[in-house]
Amino acid sequence: MPVDRTAAIRTTLGLLVVLATTRPAWAYIDPNTGGLLFNWLAGSLVAISGGILLLGGYIRGAIARVRRLVRERIRGRRPEGSPPQAAAHRNDRTAANR
């Protein structure tokens, strides 16, 4: 890819002018600003990881139930515990006890 020499020279001269004309900034960042940011990030990380650890089992169980339901619907089966199957099973047990 050919390089346009005039554009490169103009860009270099522009950068040199900008850098040569800057004035020093007589300011500083408060030392406690970094500590505040670190404490905020560390606390957020601890809270998020603790929430994931506490709710991880519930989340995995919910995902497993949804996957099972989707898999059974795709295969054309009724999910376990659906009302028609449970009612038929209850009626058979009641009839056997009579």
Protein Blocks (a to p, Z undefined) as FASTA:
>chain_A
ZZdfklmmmmmmmmmmmmmmpccddddddfklmmmmmmmmmmmmmmmmmmmmmmmmmmmm
mmmmmmmmmmmmmnopacehiaklmmmmmmmmmmmmZZ
